[in-house]
Amino acid sequence: MNDAASPRRIWLCADDYGLAEGVNRAIRDLIDRGRLNATSVMVVGAAIGRDEVKALREVAAKSPRCAIGLHATLTAPFRPLTMHFRPTDGGMFLPFPKLLRAGLLRRLDVEMIYGELMVQLAAFRDLFGRAPDFVDGHQHAQLFPQARDGFLRAVKEAAPGAWVRQGGRIQPLAQRLAAPKALVLDVLSAQFRKRAARAGLPFNPAFAGAYDFSTAPDFGALMRQFLDGLPEGGLVMCHPGFVDETLLSLDPLTTQREAEHAYLAGEHFPPLLTANNITLA
């Protein structure tokens, strides 16, 4: 319900800028419409370069307080920027289930993860002329055991003014148990928050946006759930995009990206923000 209190400002963050040109165009369109106030950039993506960065910087400059972050990437089908990174699978990072398993079994090399992320942070600085406003992770790899240690160390050293993304929710337990994918993020994020706090790195107080992409659900209905009770500074992750050949070759999340874009660009989203007393401005 709307009330007399000042609106709560949240982050609505589009992941994967740089993944494909169709994703980039959709994200820029939503920033231009005032429907996003954050995006995270894959410096290892197939569609990142000076022109794509220039276009993003120009549209973000016209949008009040639009944050641009690094989408730290440690999972396939992307390749590391560091020559001797291990473990790899056919020259690519491990698929995320294998990376998570290796972290749980303490089989990752924290120094290699730290070194790779230092290079990705340097690549971001080279492209944008500054450090990222925040740092998150593709497929939530920043939350994985051991990977989080290299991640936090690199951010603390190369972007000490940035905040980092945790994936824990604040809903009642019964509601959280109904979403198994998000429940895993809750568990991983508990340790991530402790380590980030020890490192002196700020993080978002709450997170929403995880769902089963394969079922192609009603994104508007999901967004109503995501915003319910989200506090000031909470973050909703989204993945808008237009399908193109590059996207089809790299990522299983395709047409649902177009559904997300259509909802966020449409007429029903602003009234939902108002009804929840939330602003992106």
Salt bridges, closest charged atoms under 4 A:
ASP15 OD2 - HIS71 NE2 3.99
ASP15 OD2 - ARG165 NH2 2.96
ASP15 OD2 - HIS239 NE2 3.47
ASP16 OD1 - HIS71 NE2 2.99
ASP16 OD1 - HIS138 ND1 3.34
ASP16 OD2 - ARG257 NH2 2.88
ASP29 OD2 - ARG33 NE 2.84
ASP29 OD2 - HIS261 NE2 2.79
ASP32 OD1 - LYS62 NZ 3.91
GLU52 OE1 - ARG28 NH1 2.96
ASP89 OD2 - LYS98 NZ 3.74
GLU111 OE2 - ARG153 NH1 2.58
ASP126 OD2 - ARG50 NH2 2.83
ASP133 OD1 - ARG130 NH1 3.26
ASP136 OD1 - HIS71 ND1 2.64
ASP136 OD2 - ARG165 NH1 3.03
ASP149 OD1 - ARG195 NE 3.09
ASP186 OD2 - ARG169 NH2 2.63
ASP186 OD2 - ARG176 NH1 3.79
ASP251 OD2 - ARG257 NH2 3.22
GLU267 OE2 - HIS268 NE2 3.71
